[in-house]
């Protein structure tokens, strides 16, 4: 096909074609009122309007420059050609135009409504005055109905609209109804509409039209160690969240940290997106975050030395290096993701970056711009850093057992090498102090003084070195060993002969260290969601400062502050309809084996169940158990298994205890048939009524299915061991200890009635609401009654928001439990803490509304309590959550309805910040 003719060139193109092939133009005229010409339409048009021609005319038209596209299904003229042919017929041969109209209507009388409506608009715009807006809307009504429907027909209508509506006459396609229809069609398909459509209306009107085709869409969010996995439809084991959308769901995500920016994500049907969360933040020594950068789906590598800093951000296949030399900020684009990064703490401003493409040395040019030189590397170094000799600045490059001192950052200009007895593993250097400290794989730490070209000291403490840092002012060194101990040597001439001082022992080996002389601290990171602090220079007890993400690197910054970096942390996910969720990446059970059962809540279906309620995963249900009344392979069993799989649920098959006359082989065969379906495991009811020989044979059978989970009820795990995939369900827990009782699993004997997180239990049926709500605040609930699935049961509907909130909050499923005083006998207050999350759950058994005051010990001026579960029908899910703030005395006042519960997430600081734009979906200001 040729290129599309310009609007003014259609007349010349037709005239040229008429001179050479007039019969082709004659046949093309008969198609000018048709949306498209199917083979039967084209043949009928040729026989009526060119009866003296042969079938070859159809082929010549198909390959002529008048045709935009042609295949075995249809032929389409260029819209400019079609419009010019209609104009010529109207001006010079209106009778023929009428005949073409009659033929088109007759030939397409059985065509879809959108085709007939399109052709009606072509005709009315050709022969009469421009149609009115109301008339256009009436004609396009079938198209509106189709694109507003669900499923494949709506998507097909959307594709047709975007293809053919721009071919209508200008008066029609520029009308408001046609504009709305094209915007809706693009949204239905998950596409960006043409720019011309976007600029025709303001942002609010454009969003309103797009929302006309939105419906409720389920997306899955699964936590990983370093981020989140989003899926549509939700994958198995993922938390199910509701959002509004059509062909795509527009989401905005950001780390819930001060200064973190929004990231855009469009999730289309069938997509699966993994987003690691990489964080860099400025913080005070007490852990208070001042500003943070959280990259979702990208990485951030940082370096800080003296008043200089550099951060390399990799996202969407692009790496940008931002350098702050204390006076100006430079931005450089790098060809590859960096592996090592170092800045000079004194002397000329210089930054070294090591990537797969080589060594990149960035300096500040005379005009204030960045000057970047890339050097190829034959070997990848293990560490780089800046220092100085007596007469010049040098780049220190650790390769093998040597540290090369490189002039001007050029690996080909090696001034000298610093040899070591074993491969260099870690290095600290300072241009201000002219020092280089090295730790090798033997656990030996060596300090070099470059101004005197001497070894200032060498120490070996008997364990591998996991972290190394120094103090440029004093020349002191601190290093962490694999056994968790921190060692230090003071700077100065005496350090060469001094024995290392043991500052203390950390609970885990340090991954990074920073000395803060101004604050009198050594700060360590160990990859956990905390900072570890010891007094400097004397050492002592280890203090723990909680952090909102897992900190891998910690570096000294100016003014006694820190630059910390790592992964994870809470992520806010906001949908376009305003719904927002805060989710915390963190360690979760491995979904590849039976470990999934340790974090799943299930329900045993009643014997007469034939249809699963839709959307039960939104209530926190992760698996269903098919009743023992349905034999594996039966039609009802297979139907329920298929429905559960379609909803992304895992499936167990229940085995009832044998009767006196039940052959053991029959039960074993039933278990085998269920596992071969396959189901994800078995539930053995009333396990205390099973004969031990039968259980032994069942255990032997299960050895062939290592991925199968086993749930038992009615007997302790010690009596019926089934291996690592075994989850024994015990009786419901009780909450009896007095206020201020705290339990960290495993529990102390004095507080044994508060449940350990490893104790699994099933929520009994028909409990009063306050009792059921209180039980759900505690860990270990792995099964809920089938009555909670009842769509019309008010009692079940009241508990479902609590189940959904429980599925979202790690703190409600794991970790620390504390009963706090509420001041009212009828109100029980339970606080849960885990992985940086804190949740406060209040349950009232009072017959009247009550007001309580509950302590929040860590409350500051920015602390907020955000409600995560309630039953108020006047507060829709899309409305912003209700927020409470503690009083100046650290107490929060909460009103609770009679016999109701309210759950809150405790946020140490306001999120989102009170001064930020409320709508992350709003277009940027011009």
Buried (B, 14 or more C-beta within 10 A) or exposed (E): EEEBBEEEBBBEBBEEBBEEBEBBBBBBBBBBBBBBBBEEBBEBBBEBBBEEBEEEBBEEBBEBBBBBEBEEEBBBBBBBBBBBBBBBBEEEEEEBBEBBBEBBBEBBEEBBEBBBBBBBBBBBBBBEEBBEEEBBBBBBEBBBEBBBBEEEEBBBBBEBBBBBBBBBBEBBBEBEBBBBBBBBBBBBBBBEBEEEBBEBBEEEEBBEBBBBBBEEBBBBBBBBEBBBBBBBBBBBBBBBBBBBBBBBBBBBBBBBBBBBEBBEBBBBBEBBBEBBBBBBBBBBBEBBBEEBBBBBBBBBBBBBBBBBBBBBBBBEEEBEBBBBBEEEEBEBEBEBBBBBBBBBBBBBBBBBBBBEBBBBBBBBEEEEEBEBEBBEBEEEBBBBBBBBBEEEBBBBBBBBBBBBBBBBBEBEBBEBBBEBEEBBBBBBBBBBBBBBBBBBBBBBBBBBBBEEEEEBBBBEBEBBBBBBBBBBEBBBBBBBBEEBBBBBBBBEEEBBEBEBBEBBEBEBBBBBBBBBBEBBBBBBBBBBBBBBBBBBBEBEEBBEBBBBBBBBBBBBBEEBBBBBBBBBBBBBBBBBBBBBBBBBBBEBBEBEBBBBBBBBBBBBBEEEBEEBBEEBBBBBBBBBBBBBBBEBEEEBBBBBBEBBEEBBBBBBBBBBBBEEEEEBEEBBEBBBBBBEBBBBBBBBBEBEEBEEEBBEBBBEBBEEBEBBBBBBBBBEBEEBEBEEBBBBBBEBBEBEBEEEBBBBBEBEEEBEEBBBBEBBBBBBEEBEBBBBBBBBBBBBBBBBBBBBBEEEEEBBBBBBBBBBBBBBBBBBBBBBBBBBBBBBEBBBBBBBBBBBBBBBBBBBBBEEEBEBBBBBEEBEEBBBBBBBBBBEEEEEEEEEBBEBBBEEEBBBEBEBBEBBBBBBBBBBBBBBEEEEEEEBBEEEEE
